Amino acid sequence: MLCRFDSAYYGHAVGTAAIAGGAEVSVTARMDPAVKRAVTTIEDTAWKTIEYTDAIFDEAANSWISRAEVAGIPFTAFSSRKKTEQVTGRLVVRRIPELNPKAGDGQPTLFDTHRFHAFFTTVDARVMDTIAADRTHRKHAIIEQVNADLKDSALAHLPSGNFAANSA
């Protein structure tokens, strides 16, 4: 079983509960200092090009993005906690080229030339390679959109716990 979570659930309690229940986790990681440091250690040769099935429009850059690369590295989540509470796995990082040619004028850096999306997973790379892990993790966004659509449509009209129908 694989539990996929967005960054709102990137925390020790959720991750370890899923693992204790026998599941693997795949959770979007916030770009905190530990994640940023890990990203900078990824070798240039580790990045593998992936093609998105659908292009994404980037409003900030006013352009379409249809290409990205992924790489994976060993990572310990929750490293600020006691050693026994830390969770080992890997960080899978997708980088998308920044297509705004003026974005890096003056002082180009790693984080100005690419935008990064990272997630932490406990799924071993021998079971699911980096590209498959990225593709699998991205599927949680589809589920989230379906839930949002349902909540804004038919589910919005279901009775709440405070509703009671009279049978007169």
C-alpha positions as CSV (number, residue, x, y, z in Angstrom):
1,M,0.0,0.0,0.0
2,L,1.2,3.5,-0.9
3,C,0.0,6.6,0.9
4,R,0.4,9.7,-1.2
5,F,0.2,13.1,0.5
6,D,0.6,16.7,-0.4
7,S,2.9,19.0,1.6
8,A,0.2,19.8,4.2
9,Y,0.9,16.2,5.5
10,Y,4.7,16.4,5.5
11,G,5.1,15.7,9.1
12,H,6.5,13.1,11.5
13,A,3.1,12.0,12.9
14,V,1.4,11.3,9.5
15,G,4.4,9.6,8.0
16,T,5.2,7.3,10.8
17,A,1.5,6.4,11.3
18,A,1.3,5.3,7.7
19,I,4.6,3.3,8.0
20,A,3.4,1.8,11.3
21,G,0.3,0.6,9.5
22,G,2.4,-1.2,6.9
23,A,2.3,1.4,4.1
24,E,4.9,3.1,2.1
25,V,4.7,6.9,1.9
26,S,5.1,9.4,-0.9
27,V,4.7,12.9,0.5
28,T,5.4,16.3,-1.0
29,A,8.3,18.0,0.9
30,R,8.4,21.7,1.6
31,M,11.4,23.4,0.2
32,D,12.9,23.9,3.7
33,P,16.6,24.4,4.2
34,A,17.3,20.6,4.5
35,V,15.5,19.9,1.2
36,K,17.3,22.8,-0.5
37,R,20.6,21.5,0.7
38,A,19.8,18.0,-0.5
39,V,18.8,19.4,-4.0
40,T,22.2,21.1,-4.3
41,T,24.0,17.8,-3.9
42,I,22.3,16.2,-6.9
43,E,24.9,15.5,-9.6
44,D,24.3,16.9,-13.1
45,T,24.4,13.4,-14.5
46,A,21.7,12.2,-12.2
47,W,18.9,14.2,-13.9
48,K,16.7,12.2,-16.3
49,T,14.5,14.0,-18.7
50,I,10.8,13.2,-18.5
51,E,8.0,14.5,-20.8
52,Y,4.8,15.6,-19.3
53,T,1.7,14.2,-20.9
54,D,0.1,17.6,-20.8
55,A,1.8,20.9,-20.9
56,I,1.3,23.3,-18.0
57,F,0.8,27.0,-18.4
58,D,3.0,29.1,-16.1
59,E,1.3,32.4,-15.5
60,A,4.3,34.0,-13.8
61,A,6.5,33.3,-16.8
62,N,3.6,33.6,-19.3
63,S,4.7,30.5,-21.1
64,W,3.9,26.8,-21.5
65,I,6.1,24.2,-19.8
66,S,6.2,20.7,-21.3
67,R,9.5,19.4,-20.1
68,A,11.0,18.4,-16.8
69,E,13.8,16.3,-15.3
70,V,13.8,14.1,-12.2
71,A,16.5,12.7,-9.9
72,G,16.5,10.8,-6.7
73,I,18.9,10.8,-3.7
74,P,19.0,9.1,-0.3
75,F,17.3,11.4,2.3
76,T,16.5,11.2,6.0
77,A,13.2,13.0,6.8
78,F,12.6,14.6,10.2
79,S,16.4,14.8,10.9
80,S,15.8,17.3,13.7
81,R,14.1,14.6,15.7
82,K,15.8,11.9,17.8
83,K,17.7,9.3,15.7
84,T,15.0,6.7,16.5
85,E,12.3,9.0,15.1
86,Q,14.0,9.8,11.8
87,V,12.7,8.2,8.7
88,T,15.1,7.1,5.9
89,G,14.1,6.9,2.3
90,R,14.8,9.0,-0.7
91,L,14.0,12.5,-2.0
92,V,12.7,12.5,-5.6
93,V,13.1,15.9,-7.2
94,R,11.5,17.2,-10.3
95,R,13.1,20.3,-11.8
96,I,11.4,22.4,-14.4
97,P,13.5,24.9,-16.4
98,E,12.7,28.5,-15.7
99,L,11.7,29.8,-19.2
100,N,11.8,33.4,-18.3
101,P,15.2,34.4,-19.9
102,K,15.5,37.5,-17.6
103,A,14.9,35.5,-14.4
104,G,18.7,34.9,-13.8
105,D,20.0,38.3,-15.0
106,G,22.7,39.6,-12.7
107,Q,23.1,36.6,-10.4
108,P,22.2,33.2,-11.8
109,T,21.9,30.4,-9.2
110,L,20.6,26.9,-9.1
111,F,17.2,27.9,-7.8
112,D,16.8,30.8,-10.3
113,T,17.3,28.7,-13.4
114,H,15.0,25.9,-12.3
115,R,11.9,25.5,-10.2
116,F,12.0,22.4,-8.0
117,H,9.3,20.1,-6.7
118,A,10.5,17.5,-4.2
119,F,8.8,14.6,-2.5
120,F,10.0,12.1,0.1
121,T,9.3,8.5,-0.4
122,T,10.0,5.3,1.5
123,V,9.6,3.2,-1.7
124,D,12.9,1.5,-2.5
125,A,14.4,2.5,-5.9
126,R,14.7,-1.2,-6.7
127,V,10.9,-1.5,-6.4
128,M,10.1,1.7,-8.2
129,D,12.7,3.7,-10.1
130,T,12.8,7.5,-9.9
131,I,10.7,8.2,-13.0
132,A,8.0,5.8,-12.0
133,A,8.0,7.2,-8.5
134,D,7.5,10.7,-9.8
135,R,4.7,9.6,-12.2
136,T,3.0,7.8,-9.4
137,H,3.3,10.6,-6.9
138,R,1.9,13.1,-9.4
139,K,-1.3,11.1,-9.6
140,H,-2.3,12.4,-6.1
141,A,-3.0,15.8,-7.7
142,I,-5.6,14.2,-10.0
143,I,-7.4,12.7,-6.9
144,E,-7.2,16.1,-5.1
145,Q,-8.8,17.8,-8.1
146,V,-11.6,15.2,-8.3
147,N,-12.3,15.7,-4.5
148,A,-12.3,19.5,-4.9
149,D,-14.7,19.3,-7.9
150,L,-17.0,17.0,-5.9
151,K,-17.0,19.3,-2.9
152,D,-17.9,22.3,-5.1
153,S,-20.7,20.4,-6.8
154,A,-22.9,17.6,-5.7
155,L,-21.3,17.0,-2.3
156,A,-21.8,20.6,-1.3
157,H,-25.6,19.8,-1.2
158,L,-25.4,16.7,1.0
159,P,-26.9,17.1,4.5
160,S,-24.5,18.0,7.2
161,G,-24.5,16.4,10.7
162,N,-26.7,19.2,11.9
163,F,-29.5,18.4,9.4
164,A,-32.6,16.4,10.4
165,A,-35.5,15.7,8.1
166,N,-39.0,15.7,9.6
167,S,-41.2,12.7,8.6
168,A,-44.5,14.5,9.0
